[in-house]
Amino acid sequence: MTTDHSSHTSHAAPESSSKATGAQGQMSLPPAQLIKTAVGALAVRDTATSLTGETIVLWPSILANYKIYQVPIDAWIGRHRLVIVDGPGHGDSGPSPEPFSMKQCGHAISEILDAVGVTSPVIIVGCSWGGLVAGEFAIDYPSRTKAVVMLNTPVHNKKGGLKLSDRFVVLGARWLHATRVYQDGVARSFFLQKTCERGGPMMDAFHQHLQQVNGAAIARSVRSVMLEREPLAPRMADIQAPTLFVVGRFDAMYPVESLKTAAGSLHNGRFEILDTGHISVVDEPEKTTLLIDNFIETVGHLGSEACGTFPKSRDII
């Protein structure tokens, strides 16, 4: 019940170095390694530094790479072990060999954990597409899941019922991804207007990512995620781990009420509303990070087996 108030091989991937400023001062993310999985060779950055914190897996949204998580990465590096993934066809990852399911993406997480030597249960954090992957992983690998964070996750899927803005995102991915018209259109679907207007490093990284991706590879991923996925909503009750489910009040793509109803079937869930669009971790990165931090602390105090014991959640303004 959700509590609410209103065989693996790897090698280095070519990339530029990334800096993160966390609890231990300025630290560099390690170079990405390419790990072979069921959905292709995925770029993984494993900090492998924390002996006392949690192991947190991060999978980003469709049409974005790991850099949408820059603020939580800055906050967590040195405190937690971070296993940061770019999805197939995104960032430094290779293309998927064929169309894929969300269940296959969840299996890819298990393959990645095996490859980097993680044996203890993890906290898996996903935004949009990443939230679907997190849910599938939690269902199929409950013993490997300590907790789940699902940010702005479209658990429903009405095939053939996409709105005009969603169709633009899907149809333009292959041929228009490098154009400013497409990039700005996606940004308007994903982010609040004030986020687009303020710009900054995360928005620059978002545009740069779309400029540089392979059109055929990203289009295959977009179709797999937005058009062909099976809905997760009917199986939300199968997620046993404590789950934080965050939605954006102004998400034009996926309305709050439908997601709130679906999240209500979680056995051990906490539902939170932020004043954001579809990508809360970019619109309100500090508030999103604080929500996740508080959730992780609660899970640590209660233990991953505690059910129905989360304090009342609230709208975060």
MOTA-V192414 format. One line per field, one symbol per residue. ss: DSSP state (A for helix, B for strand, O for the rest). phi: phi as a letter, one per 30 degrees, with the letter a starting at -180 (. if undefined). burial: I if it has 16 or more other ideal C-beta (glycine too) atoms within 10 Angstrom, else O. Layout:
BEGIN
ss: ???
phi: ???
burial: ???
END
This chain:
BEGIN
ss: OBBOOOOOOBBBOOOOOBBBBBOOBBBBBOOOBBBBBOOBBBBBBBOOOOOOOOBBBBBOOOOOOAAAAAAAAAAABOOBBBBBBOOOOOOOOOOOOOOOOAAAAAAAAAAAAAAAOOOOOBBBBBBOAAAAAAAAAAAAOAAABBBBBBBOOOOOOOOOOOOAAAAAAAAAOOOOOOOAAAAAAAAAAAOOAAAAAAOOAAAAAAAAAAAAOOAAAAAAAAAAAAAOOOOOAAAAAAOOOBBBBBBBOOOOOOOAAAAAAAAOOOOOBBBBBBOOOOOAAAAOAAAAAAAAAAAAAAAAAAOOOOOOOOOOOOBBO
phi: .ddabf.bbbadcdacdbcbccdcjdbcddedcccdbdcjdcdbccdhccccddcccbbdddibcdddcedddedcdjcbdcccccdeibhcdddddaebcddddddddddddddcidcddccccbchedddddddddddbddccdabbcchcddcacdicddedddeddddedccedcdededddedddcdedddddijeddddddddddcdddddddddddddcccddddedcddddcdebcccbcecdddbdedddddddddddbcbcbccdbddcddcdbddddddededddddddddidddbicddedadcc
burial: OIIIOOOOOIOOIOOOOIOIOIOOOOIOIIOIIIIIIIIIIIIIIIIOIIOOIIIIIIIIIIIIIIIIIIIIIIIIIIIIIIIIIIIIIIIIIIIIOOOIIIIIIIIIIIIIIOIIOIOOIIIIIIIIIIIIIIIIIIIOIOOIIIIIIIIIIIIIIOOOOIOOOIOIIIOIIIOIIOOOOIIOIIIOIIIIOOIIOOOOOIIOIIIOIIOOIOIOIIIIIIIIIIOOIOIIIOOIOIIIIIIIIIIIOOIOIIOIOOIIOIIIIIIIIIIIIIOIIIIIIIIIIOIIIOIIOOIIOIIOOOOIOOOOOIOOIOOIO
END
